[in-house]
Amino acid sequence: MNEIDLDDIMPESRKILVVDDEPGIRELLAPFLERAGFEVRTAADGIEALDQIQSFRPELIILDVLMPEMNGREVLRQLREEENWTPVILLTQVGDAPERALALEEGADDYLNKPFDSNELMARIKAVLRRARKDQPPLAAARHLRCGPLVLDRTSHRVSVEDQEITLTRKATLLLEYLMTHPHEIISRSRLLDEVWGWDYAIGERAVDTRISELRGAFGGDASNPTFIETIPGEGYRFIGEVETGT
């Protein structure tokens, strides 16, 4: 595996807890993350994880969902009920859209399906640490998202700019929601298809471009002068505004 440069992550954000009942996953990830400069501890189930969280106080938790004793979703719910907002990336083999949506609503910061590429996990770790808000819920758990004049009500799926509601298709609204909950992160078209459309749909990546054009038309921007969404040639799209919670 390649070494990872973490210069763009805050120096104190170095402690990671890896929780998985599969020894092979723990044995793979722990040295990989240590080579990247993290201090790593591991746990084999949810009960052990809660003990480690209390003693180790990690800056980020990689948490498997399907585990004996106490599964990852139960651990996540307990943490959030205690108002512990340590960033959590869930790992699972059950990755359909409803499952992902529920996990994010319960307070996960990101979600990655098994099997996964270690470098993809590292990219997610770096992105989550960049957008983490100390002692505050993740953007993915917020009901309202704001970026300047742009407001997204995730409950009613309404979008407004300068207090004027704009009409968008359902997919464009969901695409905007995903981008706003992952600000400043370059997201590929294939990932957006997977997360927003799901691979059940017999469509191509052009569908993503079409909905991006719809959003830009509604916001009054274009690819050469982006208002909120930037095109990264050959890579995908990135939401470029500062996103906050609240109405």
Legacy VTK file of the C-alpha trace (Angstrom):
# vtk DataFile Version 3.0
C-alpha trace
ASCII
DATASET POLYDATA
POINTS 247 float
0.000 0.000 0.000
1.151 3.539 -0.676
2.156 5.896 2.107
-0.375 8.705 2.693
0.565 12.345 3.254
-1.598 13.754 6.035
-0.200 17.281 6.113
-3.667 18.657 5.352
-5.176 17.062 8.480
-4.951 18.852 11.834
-2.009 17.489 13.884
-4.239 16.601 16.834
-6.580 14.547 14.643
-4.395 11.458 14.832
-6.228 8.950 17.021
-8.431 6.378 15.290
-10.360 3.474 16.743
-11.017 0.561 14.353
-13.973 -1.600 15.404
-14.611 -4.818 13.470
-15.262 -8.429 14.476
-13.170 -9.686 11.535
-9.517 -10.069 12.620
-8.396 -9.725 9.013
-9.913 -6.235 8.756
-8.296 -5.106 12.001
-4.951 -6.594 10.989
-5.140 -4.860 7.604
-6.253 -1.422 8.745
-4.233 -0.930 11.924
-0.743 -1.004 10.304
-2.015 0.856 7.232
-3.299 3.723 9.383
-0.211 3.668 11.593
2.015 4.060 8.529
-0.113 7.067 7.624
0.743 8.674 10.971
-2.282 7.773 13.087
-2.268 6.334 16.570
-4.573 3.310 16.290
-6.444 1.048 18.651
-8.815 -1.752 17.722
-11.894 -3.419 19.173
-13.667 -6.649 18.169
-17.234 -5.771 19.176
-19.461 -2.901 20.240
-19.071 -3.376 23.987
-15.289 -3.318 23.741
-15.583 -0.292 21.445
-17.478 1.725 24.059
-14.787 0.942 26.639
-12.045 2.003 24.214
-13.884 5.220 23.347
-13.951 6.179 27.011
-10.257 5.464 27.623
-8.677 6.236 24.244
-10.878 9.199 23.196
-10.296 8.849 19.437
-10.757 11.699 16.959
-12.465 9.282 14.552
-14.084 5.835 14.752
-14.215 3.284 11.927
-17.179 1.148 12.949
-18.419 -2.109 11.450
-22.198 -2.524 11.478
-22.630 -6.294 11.672
-20.975 -7.471 14.887
-21.844 -9.791 17.795
-22.639 -8.597 21.324
-23.527 -5.062 20.232
-23.672 -4.006 16.598
-22.305 -0.812 15.118
-25.656 0.917 14.762
-26.347 0.366 18.464
-22.940 1.810 19.341
-23.606 4.818 17.117
-27.038 5.436 18.649
-25.637 5.248 22.183
-22.860 7.706 21.364
-25.233 10.217 19.825
-27.758 9.867 22.654
-24.914 10.770 25.012
-24.120 13.754 22.726
-20.770 12.257 21.830
-20.169 13.632 18.327
-16.882 11.875 17.559
-16.878 11.358 13.765
-17.930 7.855 12.724
-17.436 6.059 9.402
-19.620 2.961 9.188
-18.500 -0.196 7.369
-21.036 -2.737 6.207
-21.875 -5.359 3.620
-25.491 -4.159 3.558
-25.310 -0.970 1.566
-28.641 -0.226 -0.061
-29.895 3.358 -0.165
-32.454 3.113 2.707
-29.810 1.567 4.968
-27.356 4.351 4.172
-29.948 7.062 4.694
-30.980 5.674 8.076
-27.376 5.401 9.241
-26.703 9.027 8.331
-29.889 10.192 10.017
-28.754 8.411 13.180
-25.551 10.424 13.168
-22.914 8.670 11.056
-20.529 10.977 9.220
-19.952 8.636 6.282
-20.667 5.127 5.102
-18.494 2.678 3.164
-19.482 -0.717 1.787
-17.387 -3.854 2.179
-15.247 -4.869 0.422
-13.514 -1.498 0.200
-10.246 -0.127 -1.070
-7.963 1.086 1.728
-7.059 4.226 -0.181
-10.748 5.037 -0.649
-11.212 4.664 3.105
-8.264 7.000 3.656
-9.862 9.584 1.368
-13.087 9.343 3.382
-11.175 9.669 6.669
-9.423 12.822 5.486
-12.689 14.323 4.204
-14.566 13.549 7.434
-11.799 15.040 9.594
-11.749 18.190 7.465
-15.466 18.823 7.844
-15.843 17.627 11.452
-17.252 20.268 13.779
-15.929 19.839 17.312
-18.618 18.727 19.773
-21.360 19.287 17.185
-23.562 16.881 15.181
-22.362 16.029 11.655
-23.890 17.839 8.697
-25.389 14.520 7.598
-27.636 14.541 10.690
-28.867 18.130 10.281
-32.434 18.919 9.211
-31.533 22.250 7.621
-28.369 23.119 5.678
-27.351 26.654 4.751
-24.655 28.065 2.524
-25.010 31.837 2.320
-28.339 32.542 0.621
-28.930 28.862 -0.166
-31.056 26.866 2.280
-32.004 23.196 2.016
-34.794 21.798 4.193
-34.018 18.082 4.251
-37.344 17.182 5.848
-39.598 18.797 3.267
-37.018 18.606 0.425
-37.475 22.310 -0.244
-34.690 24.531 -1.543
-34.622 28.318 -1.394
-32.222 31.050 -2.475
-32.546 34.539 -0.988
-35.726 33.318 0.767
-37.295 32.437 -2.593
-38.204 28.788 -3.043
-36.903 27.230 -6.251
-38.355 24.236 -8.043
-36.062 21.263 -8.573
-36.576 17.664 -9.602
-36.372 15.091 -6.837
-32.991 13.774 -8.030
-31.514 17.262 -8.264
-32.574 17.940 -4.670
-31.057 14.667 -3.457
-27.871 15.395 -5.392
-27.635 18.848 -3.800
-28.195 17.301 -0.382
-25.361 14.825 -0.846
-22.969 17.508 -2.078
-23.852 19.875 0.785
-23.259 17.169 3.392
-19.818 16.560 1.838
-18.537 20.127 1.261
-15.085 20.654 -0.287
-14.829 16.944 -1.113
-14.273 15.899 -4.737
-16.947 13.302 -5.484
-16.858 11.196 -8.628
-19.837 10.729 -10.913
-19.839 6.995 -10.204
-20.038 7.619 -6.470
-22.872 10.093 -6.947
-24.727 7.551 -9.066
-24.282 4.954 -6.360
-25.283 7.226 -3.486
-28.098 9.225 -5.090
-29.529 7.010 -7.808
-28.383 3.579 -6.688
-27.075 1.095 -9.228
-30.572 -0.331 -9.654
-31.109 2.330 -12.290
-30.057 1.538 -15.858
-28.542 4.974 -16.429
-25.122 6.362 -17.161
-22.999 9.064 -15.630
-24.532 11.589 -18.002
-27.545 11.626 -15.653
-25.355 13.248 -13.004
-24.215 15.968 -15.420
-27.828 16.674 -16.376
-28.885 17.213 -12.763
-25.790 19.351 -12.091
-26.835 21.540 -15.021
-30.308 21.777 -13.518
-28.865 22.967 -10.208
-26.615 25.507 -11.881
-29.522 26.817 -13.912
-31.532 27.304 -10.729
-28.622 29.022 -8.929
-27.616 31.202 -11.856
-24.108 29.794 -12.291
-22.251 27.716 -14.856
-19.173 25.503 -15.060
-16.829 28.419 -15.849
-18.208 30.598 -13.047
-19.606 28.221 -10.415
-21.840 29.578 -7.677
-21.890 26.555 -5.393
-20.797 23.502 -7.382
-17.387 23.232 -9.029
-16.473 20.803 -11.810
-13.143 19.035 -11.305
-12.136 17.831 -14.803
-11.641 14.093 -14.953
-12.658 13.620 -11.305
-16.181 14.817 -10.557
-17.838 17.629 -8.633
-17.243 19.570 -5.434
-19.500 21.814 -3.311
-17.375 24.895 -2.702
-19.331 26.882 -0.128
-19.147 26.818 3.663
-22.105 24.781 4.902
-23.761 25.413 8.252
-26.751 23.956 10.036
-29.907 25.900 10.862
-32.671 27.733 9.051
LINES 1 248
247 0 1 2 3 4 5 6 7 8 9 10 11 12 13 14 15 16 17 18 19 20 21 22 23 24 25 26 27 28 29 30 31 32 33 34 35 36 37 38 39 40 41 42 43 44 45 46 47 48 49 50 51 52 53 54 55 56 57 58 59 60 61 62 63 64 65 66 67 68 69 70 71 72 73 74 75 76 77 78 79 80 81 82 83 84 85 86 87 88 89 90 91 92 93 94 95 96 97 98 99 100 101 102 103 104 105 106 107 108 109 110 111 112 113 114 115 116 117 118 119 120 121 122 123 124 125 126 127 128 129 130 131 132 133 134 135 136 137 138 139 140 141 142 143 144 145 146 147 148 149 150 151 152 153 154 155 156 157 158 159 160 161 162 163 164 165 166 167 168 169 170 171 172 173 174 175 176 177 178 179 180 181 182 183 184 185 186 187 188 189 190 191 192 193 194 195 196 197 198 199 200 201 202 203 204 205 206 207 208 209 210 211 212 213 214 215 216 217 218 219 220 221 222 223 224 225 226 227 228 229 230 231 232 233 234 235 236 237 238 239 240 241 242 243 244 245 246
